[in-house]
Amino acid sequence: VSPGIQKVEALDEGHLVRVKWEDGGESSYPCVWLRDNCQCPLCFLPSAGARRLLFEDLDVNIVVKQVALADRKKISITWPDEHTSEYEAEWLKKRCFSEEARAVMRADLFLPDCHYWGSGLQLPIMPFEEIMYNDESAYKWLCTLKKVGIVLLTGAATRQGELIKLGHRIGFLRLTFYGPTWQVQDKADANNVAYTTGRLCFHTDYPVLQHPPGVQFLHCIKQATAGGESEVVDGFHVANKLKKQNPEAYQILSSTAVDYIDVGVDYCDFAVHCKQRIIDVDSRGQAIRINYNNATRDTVFDIPAEKVRPFYAALKEFNDLLNSAEHKFTYKLKPGDIVTFDNWRVLHGRQSYPSGSEVTRHLEGAYADWDVVMSRLRILRKRIDLSSN
């Protein structure tokens, strides 16, 4: 049921409009924001869901000339130049500036809830075919991926190309210098440490890119009989532990720009350099992305010499926490399994396995961006809501 409006009035010498709701609540809207978001055809293009009004035509000190309650479901504003704007009650209520309303909108748009985990992770498992052809299952997969950071899909065919299908299911895959998909197997003259049989320590993929891929898919086509176990750790959970345990170390890792390098030939030739902080934080100091790959950390380190040892000490403490038995979860992929995980949050590694004359272990990998994943999640949610109404 859409909300009803009891009363509307201008305040603060016409710079603010206050709406009193029938449920007893109140919302205040700055007039500059109301004028900026006029929904009339001159100011807004509905077919694109985009603003037509040019910012240079907006008076940032604008006040209302007149405000009226058109009916219980709409308010009407006349501006000093006689332009009129109408705003639906439901539209206004959703965009209320109160902390509570903004938190609801944030949760609705971005699903910020995090379920932290350690070695006791109950790995979420779903059938591959189900998420491919059932919208509710696909929606559940993407919601779980966002909240927990990892989901295992089972029952895919043991051949290359299944990740291409998965990419089409969400929208499209992320192309990188290693191609649209890439083959993780023991290779002569490997251009990446993953293409060997050695142990891979905990890392996130591709911190050498300005915008590392948000989501990673690894499809097991062939598995080594001995070794080759996968390991994962919740980087956000561990970062929170470090912040409590050693705030100074956390501050160093969240403020020091580390140089990364990746040079070689694959999909095309490449020479990539980038600076990243090991722990990216938001304005509240909360970890929002881990950028840590020991293999591609450059020999160049662009910081003063006296800051080098404190940095190494901080990174050692973080690395020790990542590898502690209470934090890491170990499992072994079976042929037909596809592990999907948050590459900004979950660090992954691999135990070594014996090398042989033939390929004994083969995973196909691919990336997707969080923008693409979240877009599909919202579309699926809307589709499910419409079908249930």
C-alpha positions as CSV (number, residue, x, y, z in Angstrom):
1,V,0.0,0.0,0.0
2,S,1.5,3.3,-1.1
3,P,1.9,5.9,1.7
4,G,-0.6,8.8,2.1
5,I,0.4,12.4,2.7
6,Q,-1.4,14.3,5.5
7,K,0.2,17.7,5.0
8,V,2.9,19.5,3.0
9,E,4.6,22.9,3.8
10,A,7.6,25.0,2.9
11,L,10.1,25.8,5.7
12,D,13.5,27.6,6.0
13,E,12.4,30.5,4.0
14,G,11.3,28.3,1.1
15,H,14.6,26.2,1.0
16,L,12.9,23.1,2.5
17,V,9.7,21.2,1.9
18,R,8.3,19.1,4.8
19,V,5.9,16.3,4.2
20,K,3.8,14.9,7.1
21,W,2.7,11.4,6.4
22,E,-0.6,9.8,7.4
23,D,1.3,7.2,9.5
24,G,2.6,10.0,11.7
25,G,6.1,10.2,10.2
26,E,7.8,13.3,8.7
27,S,10.2,13.8,5.8
28,S,12.2,17.0,4.8
29,Y,13.4,17.6,1.3
30,P,15.8,20.3,0.2
31,C,14.3,22.4,-2.6
32,V,17.5,22.3,-4.7
33,W,17.2,18.5,-4.7
34,L,13.5,18.6,-5.6
35,R,14.1,21.0,-8.5
36,D,17.1,18.9,-9.7
37,N,14.9,15.8,-9.7
38,C,11.8,17.2,-11.4
39,Q,10.1,14.3,-13.2
40,C,8.3,16.3,-15.9
41,P,9.2,15.5,-19.6
42,L,11.3,18.7,-20.0
43,C,13.5,17.7,-17.1
44,F,13.5,13.9,-17.2
45,L,13.6,11.3,-20.0
46,P,11.5,8.3,-18.8
47,S,12.6,6.0,-21.6
48,A,16.2,6.2,-20.4
49,G,15.5,6.8,-16.7
50,A,17.8,9.8,-17.0
51,R,17.9,13.5,-16.1
52,R,17.5,16.0,-18.9
53,L,18.0,19.1,-16.8
54,L,21.4,20.5,-17.3
55,F,23.3,21.3,-14.1
56,E,24.2,24.8,-15.3
57,D,20.5,25.5,-15.5
58,L,20.0,24.6,-11.8
59,D,19.8,27.4,-9.3
60,V,21.4,25.9,-6.2
61,N,19.8,28.5,-4.0
62,I,16.3,27.9,-5.4
63,V,13.2,28.3,-3.1
64,V,9.6,27.2,-3.8
65,K,7.1,29.8,-4.8
66,Q,4.1,27.5,-3.9
67,V,3.7,24.0,-2.6
68,A,0.4,22.2,-2.6
69,L,-1.0,18.8,-1.8
70,A,-2.6,17.7,-5.2
71,D,-4.2,14.7,-3.5
72,R,-3.1,12.3,-0.7
73,K,-0.7,10.6,-3.2
74,K,1.1,13.6,-4.8
75,I,2.6,17.0,-4.1
76,S,2.8,19.9,-6.6
77,I,5.4,22.6,-6.5
78,T,5.5,25.9,-8.5
79,W,9.0,27.4,-8.8
80,P,9.8,31.2,-9.1
81,D,10.0,30.9,-13.0
82,E,6.5,29.3,-13.0
83,H,7.9,25.8,-13.8
84,T,5.8,23.2,-12.0
85,S,6.9,19.8,-10.7
86,E,4.9,16.9,-9.3
87,Y,6.2,14.2,-7.0
88,E,4.4,10.9,-6.1
89,A,4.1,10.1,-2.4
90,E,5.7,6.6,-2.9
91,W,8.6,8.1,-4.9
92,L,9.2,10.7,-2.1
93,K,8.9,8.2,0.7
94,K,11.6,5.9,-0.8
95,R,14.0,8.9,-1.1
96,C,13.5,10.3,2.4
97,F,16.7,11.8,3.8
98,S,16.4,10.2,7.3
99,E,19.2,7.8,8.3
100,E,16.7,5.0,8.6
101,A,15.2,5.5,5.1
102,R,18.7,5.8,3.6
103,A,19.8,2.6,5.3
104,V,16.8,0.8,3.9
105,M,17.6,2.1,0.4
106,R,21.3,1.1,0.7
107,A,20.3,-2.4,1.8
108,D,17.8,-2.7,-1.1
109,L,20.3,-1.5,-3.8
110,F,23.6,-2.9,-2.6
111,L,22.9,-5.8,-0.2
112,P,25.7,-4.8,2.2
113,D,25.1,-7.6,4.8
114,C,28.1,-9.7,5.3
115,H,28.2,-13.2,6.8
116,Y,31.7,-13.6,8.1
117,W,33.3,-17.1,8.4
118,G,36.4,-19.0,9.4
119,S,37.4,-22.7,9.2
120,G,33.9,-23.8,10.1
121,L,32.4,-22.4,6.9
122,Q,29.3,-24.3,5.8
123,L,30.1,-24.0,2.0
124,P,26.9,-23.1,0.2
125,I,26.2,-25.7,-2.6
126,M,23.8,-25.4,-5.5
127,P,23.2,-27.4,-8.7
128,F,24.6,-25.7,-11.8
129,E,21.7,-26.6,-14.0
130,E,19.2,-25.2,-11.5
131,I,20.8,-21.8,-11.4
132,M,21.1,-21.8,-15.2
133,Y,17.4,-22.3,-15.8
134,N,15.5,-21.3,-12.7
135,D,15.3,-17.6,-11.8
136,E,14.7,-18.1,-8.1
137,S,17.7,-20.4,-7.8
138,A,19.9,-17.9,-9.8
139,Y,18.7,-15.1,-7.5
140,K,19.5,-17.2,-4.4
141,W,23.0,-18.0,-5.8
142,L,23.8,-14.3,-6.4
143,C,22.4,-13.2,-3.0
144,T,24.5,-15.9,-1.3
145,L,27.6,-15.0,-3.3
146,K,27.2,-11.4,-2.2
147,K,26.5,-12.2,1.5
148,V,28.8,-15.2,2.1
149,G,31.4,-14.5,-0.6
150,I,31.5,-18.0,-2.0
151,V,29.1,-20.6,-3.5
152,L,29.9,-24.0,-5.1
153,L,27.9,-25.0,-8.1
154,T,27.8,-28.8,-8.9
155,G,27.0,-31.0,-11.9
156,A,28.4,-28.9,-14.7
157,A,29.7,-30.9,-17.8
158,T,33.5,-31.7,-17.6
159,R,34.5,-29.8,-20.7
160,Q,35.5,-26.2,-21.5
161,G,32.8,-23.7,-22.3
162,E,30.6,-24.1,-19.2
163,L,31.8,-20.7,-17.9
164,I,30.8,-19.0,-21.1
165,K,27.3,-20.2,-20.4
166,L,27.5,-18.9,-16.8
167,G,28.7,-15.6,-18.2
168,H,25.6,-15.4,-20.5
169,R,23.4,-16.2,-17.5
170,I,24.6,-13.1,-15.6
171,G,25.3,-10.9,-18.6
172,F,28.9,-11.2,-19.8
173,L,32.3,-12.2,-18.5
174,R,35.2,-9.8,-17.9
175,L,37.9,-9.9,-20.6
176,T,41.5,-9.7,-19.3
177,F,45.0,-10.2,-20.7
178,Y,44.6,-13.9,-20.1
179,G,41.5,-14.1,-22.4
180,P,37.7,-14.4,-21.8
181,T,38.4,-17.7,-20.0
182,W,41.8,-19.3,-19.1
183,Q,43.1,-22.8,-18.5
184,V,44.8,-23.5,-15.1
185,Q,47.1,-26.4,-15.7
186,D,50.8,-27.2,-15.6
187,K,52.4,-25.5,-18.5
188,A,56.0,-25.3,-19.7
189,D,57.5,-21.8,-19.4
190,A,54.4,-20.8,-17.4
191,N,53.5,-17.1,-17.7
192,N,51.7,-17.3,-14.3
193,V,52.5,-19.1,-11.1
194,A,49.0,-20.7,-11.2
195,Y,50.1,-22.6,-14.3
196,T,52.5,-24.7,-12.3
197,T,52.0,-27.6,-9.9
198,G,53.4,-25.7,-6.9
199,R,51.5,-24.5,-3.8
200,L,49.8,-21.1,-4.3
201,C,49.6,-19.0,-1.1
202,F,46.5,-17.0,-0.3
203,H,45.9,-14.2,-2.8
204,T,43.3,-12.2,-4.7
205,D,43.5,-12.2,-8.5
206,Y,44.7,-9.3,-10.5
207,P,45.5,-6.5,-8.0
208,V,47.8,-5.3,-10.8
209,L,44.6,-3.9,-12.6
210,Q,43.3,-0.5,-11.5
211,H,39.9,-2.2,-11.1
212,P,40.4,-5.9,-10.2
213,P,37.7,-8.4,-11.3
214,G,35.0,-8.6,-8.6
215,V,34.0,-12.2,-9.0
216,Q,35.9,-15.3,-10.0
217,F,34.7,-18.6,-11.4
218,L,36.8,-21.8,-11.4
219,H,35.5,-24.9,-13.1
220,C,37.1,-28.2,-12.3
221,I,37.4,-30.3,-15.5
222,K,40.1,-32.7,-14.3
223,Q,41.4,-33.2,-10.7
224,A,44.7,-34.6,-9.5
225,T,44.3,-37.8,-7.5
226,A,46.8,-36.6,-4.9
227,G,47.1,-32.9,-3.8
228,G,45.6,-29.9,-5.5
229,E,43.2,-29.1,-2.6
230,S,41.7,-25.6,-2.7
231,E,41.9,-23.2,0.3
232,V,39.9,-20.1,0.9
233,V,39.8,-17.4,3.7
234,D,37.4,-14.6,4.4
235,G,39.6,-11.5,3.9
236,F,37.1,-9.1,5.5
237,H,36.8,-11.3,8.6
238,V,40.6,-11.4,8.9
239,A,41.0,-7.7,8.3
240,N,38.5,-7.0,11.1
241,K,40.6,-9.3,13.4
242,L,43.8,-7.4,12.4
243,K,42.1,-4.0,13.1
244,K,41.2,-5.1,16.6
245,Q,44.5,-6.9,17.3
246,N,46.9,-4.3,15.8
247,P,45.3,-1.1,14.7
248,E,48.7,0.3,13.6
249,A,49.3,-2.6,11.3
250,Y,45.8,-2.2,9.8
251,Q,46.5,1.5,9.3
252,I,49.8,0.7,7.5
253,L,48.2,-1.8,5.1
254,S,45.2,0.4,4.4
255,S,47.3,3.5,3.6
256,T,50.5,2.2,1.9
257,A,50.4,2.0,-1.9
258,V,52.0,-1.3,-3.0
259,D,53.4,-1.7,-6.5
260,Y,52.2,-4.6,-8.6
261,I,53.5,-5.8,-12.0
262,D,52.4,-8.3,-14.7
263,V,54.4,-8.5,-17.9
264,G,54.1,-11.2,-20.6
265,V,52.2,-12.6,-23.5
266,D,48.8,-14.4,-23.5
267,Y,45.6,-13.1,-25.1
268,C,47.9,-10.3,-26.3
269,D,51.2,-9.0,-25.0
270,F,51.0,-6.9,-21.8
271,A,53.0,-4.8,-19.5
272,V,50.7,-3.8,-16.5
273,H,51.8,-1.8,-13.5
274,C,49.6,-0.6,-10.7
275,K,49.6,0.7,-7.2
276,Q,47.1,-0.7,-4.7
277,R,46.6,-0.7,-0.9
278,I,46.5,-4.2,0.5
279,I,43.3,-3.3,2.4
280,D,41.1,-0.8,0.6
281,V,38.7,0.9,3.1
282,D,35.7,3.1,2.9
283,S,35.2,6.5,4.6
284,R,34.4,4.6,7.9
285,G,37.7,2.7,7.7
286,Q,35.8,-0.6,6.9
287,A,37.5,-3.0,4.5
288,I,35.8,-3.0,1.1
289,R,38.5,-4.8,-1.0
290,I,41.6,-6.8,-0.4
291,N,44.4,-6.4,-3.0
292,Y,47.0,-9.0,-2.2
293,N,49.0,-11.2,-4.5
294,N,52.5,-12.0,-3.3
295,A,53.5,-13.4,-6.7
296,T,52.9,-10.2,-8.6
297,R,54.1,-7.8,-5.9
298,D,56.8,-5.7,-7.6
299,T,60.4,-5.4,-6.6
300,V,59.9,-1.7,-7.0
301,F,58.5,-0.3,-3.7
302,D,57.8,3.4,-3.9
303,I,57.9,4.4,-0.2
304,P,60.7,5.9,2.0
305,A,63.2,3.4,3.2
306,E,62.4,3.8,6.9
307,K,58.8,2.7,6.3
308,V,59.7,-0.6,4.6
309,R,60.3,-2.7,7.7
310,P,57.1,-1.6,9.5
311,F,55.2,-2.4,6.3
312,Y,56.7,-5.9,6.1
313,A,55.9,-6.5,9.8
314,A,52.3,-5.4,9.2
315,L,51.9,-7.6,6.1
316,K,53.5,-10.6,8.0
317,E,50.9,-10.3,10.8
318,F,48.0,-10.1,8.2
319,N,49.5,-13.1,6.3
320,D,49.8,-15.1,9.5
321,L,46.2,-14.5,10.3
322,L,45.1,-15.5,6.8
323,N,46.9,-18.8,7.2
324,S,45.9,-19.6,10.8
325,A,43.9,-22.8,11.2
326,E,40.9,-21.0,12.7
327,H,40.4,-18.9,9.6
328,K,41.1,-21.0,6.5
329,F,38.8,-23.5,4.9
330,T,40.1,-26.4,2.8
331,Y,38.1,-28.4,0.2
332,K,38.8,-30.4,-3.0
333,L,37.0,-29.6,-6.2
334,K,35.6,-32.6,-8.1
335,P,35.2,-32.7,-11.9
336,G,32.0,-30.8,-12.7
337,D,32.3,-28.4,-9.7
338,I,32.4,-24.7,-10.3
339,V,33.4,-22.5,-7.4
340,T,32.2,-18.9,-7.6
341,F,33.6,-16.4,-5.2
342,D,34.1,-12.7,-4.4
343,N,37.6,-11.8,-5.5
344,W,37.5,-8.5,-3.6
345,R,36.9,-10.4,-0.3
346,V,37.8,-14.1,-0.5
347,L,41.5,-14.9,-0.8
348,H,42.2,-18.3,-2.4
349,G,45.1,-20.7,-2.6
350,R,46.0,-24.2,-3.7
351,Q,48.0,-27.1,-2.3
352,S,50.7,-28.5,-4.5
353,Y,50.2,-31.7,-6.6
354,P,52.7,-34.0,-8.4
355,S,53.7,-33.1,-11.9
356,G,53.6,-35.7,-14.6
357,S,54.1,-36.1,-18.4
358,E,50.3,-35.6,-18.9
359,V,48.0,-32.9,-17.6
360,T,46.6,-34.3,-14.3
361,R,44.7,-31.3,-13.2
362,H,42.7,-28.8,-15.3
363,L,40.5,-25.9,-14.2
364,E,39.0,-23.4,-16.5
365,G,38.8,-19.9,-15.0
366,A,36.8,-16.7,-15.8
367,Y,36.0,-13.3,-14.2
368,A,33.0,-11.1,-13.9
369,D,32.6,-7.6,-12.5
370,W,30.4,-6.9,-9.5
371,D,28.5,-4.3,-11.6
372,V,27.3,-7.1,-13.9
373,V,26.5,-9.5,-11.1
374,M,24.5,-7.0,-9.1
375,S,22.7,-5.8,-12.2
376,R,21.5,-9.4,-12.9
377,L,20.6,-9.9,-9.2
378,R,18.3,-6.8,-9.2
379,I,16.7,-7.8,-12.5
380,L,16.0,-11.4,-11.2
381,R,14.6,-9.9,-8.0
382,K,12.2,-7.7,-9.9
383,R,11.2,-10.6,-12.2
384,I,10.5,-12.8,-9.2
385,D,8.5,-10.1,-7.4
386,L,6.4,-9.4,-10.5
387,S,5.6,-13.1,-11.0
388,S,4.6,-13.6,-7.3
389,N,2.2,-10.6,-7.4
